[in-house]
Amino acid sequence: MSDLDQGIIDVIKNHAVGLTAPPTRATLITDLGIDSFAIVEIIYEIEEKLGLEIPFNANENPLEGKKTVGDLVDVVKALAGKA
């Protein structure tokens, strides 16, 4: 796993509710207790902490329907042009 992937996962982990184990790429988003408001916060935090610029419009959420942490990581990297 790349440092970028791990950095994104770490940000996601900070917004998760009730974790019993660290999230992995296979962790289901539904297991993290993350809602749509948290997704927006995650995007902003990733931009700030990792120095990425992510074109994101909450009204046209490209993260909608993603099932795993790995799905989120891949979409965020694609949006940031790092995929």
C-alpha positions in Angstrom: 0.0 0.0 0.0 1.3 3.4 -0.9 1.9 6.2 1.5 -0.9 8.2 -0.2 -3.3 5.3 0.3 -2.3 5.0 4.0 -2.7 8.8 4.4 -6.2 8.7 3.0 -7.1 5.7 5.2 -5.8 7.5 8.3 -8.0 10.5 7.6 -11.0 8.2 7.1 -10.2 6.4 10.3 -10.3 9.7 12.2 -13.9 10.1 11.2 -15.0 6.6 11.8 -17.3 5.8 14.7 -16.9 2.8 17.0 -14.0 1.1 15.3 -12.8 -2.2 16.8 -9.9 -2.6 14.4 -8.0 -0.3 12.0 -9.8 0.1 8.6 -8.3 -1.6 5.6 -9.1 -1.3 1.9 -11.6 -4.1 2.4 -13.5 -2.4 5.3 -17.1 -1.7 4.5 -18.0 2.0 4.7 -21.2 1.0 6.5 -19.1 -0.4 9.3 -17.4 3.0 9.9 -20.5 5.0 10.7 -19.6 7.7 8.2 -22.4 9.8 6.9 -22.5 12.3 4.0 -21.4 15.2 6.2 -18.4 13.2 7.3 -17.5 12.5 3.7 -17.3 16.3 3.0 -15.1 16.7 6.1 -12.9 13.8 5.0 -12.4 15.4 1.6 -11.4 18.8 3.1 -9.0 17.1 5.6 -7.4 15.0 2.9 -6.8 18.2 0.9 -5.3 20.0 3.9 -3.2 17.1 5.4 -2.0 15.6 2.2 -1.7 18.7 0.1 -4.1 17.4 -2.6 -6.6 19.4 -4.5 -9.8 17.4 -4.9 -12.5 18.9 -7.2 -15.6 17.8 -5.2 -19.2 18.9 -5.4 -21.4 17.5 -2.7 -24.4 17.8 -4.9 -22.8 15.5 -7.5 -21.1 13.1 -5.0 -18.7 10.8 -6.9 -18.3 8.8 -3.6 -21.9 7.9 -3.5 -22.5 4.2 -3.8 -19.0 3.2 -2.9 -18.9 0.2 -0.6 -15.4 -0.1 0.8 -12.6 2.1 2.1 -10.6 1.0 -0.9 -13.3 2.3 -3.2 -13.1 5.7 -1.4 -9.3 5.7 -1.7 -9.4 5.0 -5.4 -12.0 7.7 -6.2 -10.2 10.3 -4.1 -6.9 9.5 -5.9 -8.6 9.7 -9.3 -10.2 13.0 -8.4 -6.8 14.4 -7.3 -5.2 13.1 -10.4 -3.0 10.7 -8.5 -4.5 7.4 -9.7 
